[in-house]
């Protein structure tokens, strides 16, 4: 590697945090601040809230969301593998099957623990 390549990486590492920080700081500095009681009220779909707006959800919602997210992301990983399966070497096919078996084991574990039971 040449020194120019390292210089490019160094400049990137310095500038990478600058752009998100600027995107957060510039509006904070330039935006008008005129807080009042109406602006600070809780707003939900155009309907004014009655009573306390803090609602505690059951843990099962989060469990279902996390399990769905995990299996959804794993589907994204399996799709290219399935499309190119006839062109892959045996090692890649075995790795994909092992990945699917790990998914099935995780699903079985969640099922036996009762995470998927809705009561």
Secondary structure as GFF3:
##gff-version 3
##sequence-region A 1 119
A	DSSP	alpha_helix	3	30	.	.	.	ID=ss1
A	DSSP	beta_strand	43	44	.	.	.	ID=ss2
A	DSSP	beta_strand	47	48	.	.	.	ID=ss3
A	DSSP	alpha_helix	59	83	.	.	.	ID=ss4
A	DSSP	three_ten_helix	85	87	.	.	.	ID=ss5
A	DSSP	alpha_helix	90	113	.	.	.	ID=ss6
###
